[in-house]
């Protein structure tokens, strides 16, 4: 299951700043939405993960911009598993316009935690299976 996943996004008016492009914090929201859609498409709805006693917490995120995305642009957030560790995993993201133009890239590292507040957990099979094998992103 190393294939890429694509999540469509329609840029809303409220996401655009005074410079006429999507304000930077919205990219993290796009990545978060794409992450949950990615897991669901691979058989793990977020609610199922939480009901099993697990959640994920963002511990690091980096974004590199190439060009701005504007109001009413139709974009896609492409997601791939970048790395799977013992208690954390990384997902790579590309925001693409018109199916091929990469406007930004990102990587987010998540740590698996217990929903009862007791802290970090090793990645359980249900999450590892949904993540699949790491796969590089290519524009």
C-alpha positions as CSV (number, residue, x, y, z in Angstrom):
1,X,0.0,0.0,0.0
2,X,2.8,2.4,-0.9
3,X,0.7,4.4,-3.4
4,X,0.1,8.1,-3.0
5,X,-3.2,9.6,-1.8
6,X,-4.8,12.8,-3.1
7,X,-7.2,15.0,-1.1
8,X,-9.1,17.8,-3.1
9,X,-9.4,21.3,-1.6
10,X,-11.3,24.3,-2.8
11,X,-9.6,27.4,-1.5
12,X,-12.2,29.5,0.4
13,X,-12.3,33.3,0.6
14,X,-11.6,33.3,4.4
15,X,-8.3,31.5,3.9
16,X,-6.8,34.2,1.8
17,X,-4.7,37.1,3.4
18,X,-4.1,40.7,2.4
19,X,-1.5,39.6,-0.1
20,X,-4.2,37.6,-2.0
21,X,-2.7,34.2,-1.2
22,X,-3.6,31.5,1.3
23,X,-2.4,32.5,4.7
24,X,0.4,30.1,5.9
25,X,-1.5,28.6,8.9
26,X,-4.1,27.2,6.6
27,X,-1.6,24.8,5.0
28,X,-1.4,23.0,8.4
29,X,-5.2,22.7,8.4
30,X,-5.1,21.3,4.8
31,X,-2.4,18.8,5.9
32,X,-4.5,17.7,8.9
33,X,-7.6,17.2,6.8
34,X,-5.6,15.3,4.3
35,X,-4.1,13.1,7.0
36,X,-7.4,12.0,8.3
37,X,-8.8,11.4,4.8
38,X,-5.6,9.4,4.0
39,X,-6.1,7.1,7.0
40,X,-9.8,6.7,6.3
41,X,-9.1,5.8,2.6
42,X,-6.8,3.1,3.9
43,X,-9.4,1.6,6.2
44,X,-8.8,3.6,9.4
45,X,-11.4,6.2,10.1
46,X,-10.2,8.6,12.8
47,X,-13.1,7.6,15.1
48,X,-12.1,4.0,14.9
49,X,-8.5,4.8,15.9
50,X,-9.8,6.8,18.9
51,X,-12.3,4.1,19.9
52,X,-9.4,1.6,19.9
53,X,-7.6,3.8,22.5
54,X,-5.2,5.7,20.2
55,X,-4.7,9.2,18.9
56,X,-1.9,11.0,17.1
57,X,-0.3,14.3,18.1
58,X,1.7,16.6,15.8
59,X,5.2,17.0,17.2
60,X,7.0,18.6,14.2
61,X,5.9,20.2,10.9
62,X,7.9,21.9,8.2
63,X,6.6,23.6,5.1
64,X,8.5,24.9,2.0
65,X,6.6,27.3,-0.3
66,X,7.2,27.7,-4.0
67,X,4.2,29.8,-5.1
68,X,1.0,31.1,-3.7
69,X,-2.4,29.6,-3.9
70,X,-5.3,31.9,-4.4
71,X,-9.0,32.2,-3.6
72,X,-11.1,29.7,-5.7
73,X,-8.0,27.7,-6.8
74,X,-8.8,24.0,-6.9
75,X,-5.9,22.2,-5.4
76,X,-5.0,18.8,-4.1
77,X,-3.0,17.7,-1.1
78,X,-1.0,14.6,-2.0
79,X,0.0,12.5,1.0
80,X,2.5,9.7,1.3
81,X,4.0,7.8,4.3
82,X,7.5,9.1,4.6
83,X,8.7,7.1,7.7
84,X,7.4,4.8,10.4
85,X,9.3,4.5,13.7
86,X,8.5,2.8,17.0
87,X,6.2,5.5,18.4
88,X,6.1,8.1,15.6
89,X,5.6,8.3,11.9
90,X,6.0,11.1,9.3
91,X,3.8,12.0,6.4
92,X,4.9,14.0,3.4
93,X,2.6,16.4,1.7
94,X,2.5,18.2,-1.6
95,X,0.0,20.9,-2.5
96,X,-0.6,20.7,-6.2
97,X,-2.5,23.1,-8.5
98,X,-3.8,21.9,-11.9
99,X,-2.7,18.3,-11.1
100,X,1.0,18.9,-11.4
101,X,2.3,22.3,-10.3
102,X,3.7,21.8,-6.8
103,X,3.0,25.0,-4.8
104,X,4.4,23.8,-1.5
105,X,5.7,20.7,0.2
106,X,5.6,19.7,3.8
107,X,6.4,17.0,6.3
108,X,4.6,16.4,9.6
109,X,5.8,14.0,12.3
110,X,3.1,12.5,14.5
111,X,3.5,10.6,17.8
112,X,1.0,7.9,18.8
113,X,-0.6,8.5,22.2
114,X,-3.1,6.8,24.4
115,X,-6.5,8.4,24.6
116,X,-6.6,7.9,28.4
117,X,-3.9,10.5,28.9
118,X,-1.2,8.0,29.8
119,X,1.2,9.1,27.1
120,X,3.1,7.7,24.1
121,X,2.4,4.3,22.7
122,X,4.1,2.1,20.2
123,X,2.4,2.2,16.8
124,X,-0.3,-0.4,16.9
125,X,-1.0,-2.7,13.9
126,X,-4.2,-0.9,13.0
127,X,-2.2,2.4,12.4
128,X,0.8,0.7,10.9
129,X,-1.4,-1.2,8.4
130,X,-3.2,2.0,7.4
131,X,0.1,3.9,6.9
132,X,1.5,1.1,4.6
133,X,5.0,1.2,3.3
134,X,6.9,4.5,2.9
135,X,6.6,5.9,-0.6
136,X,8.4,9.0,-2.0
137,X,6.4,11.9,-3.3
138,X,7.2,12.9,-6.9
139,X,5.7,15.9,-8.6
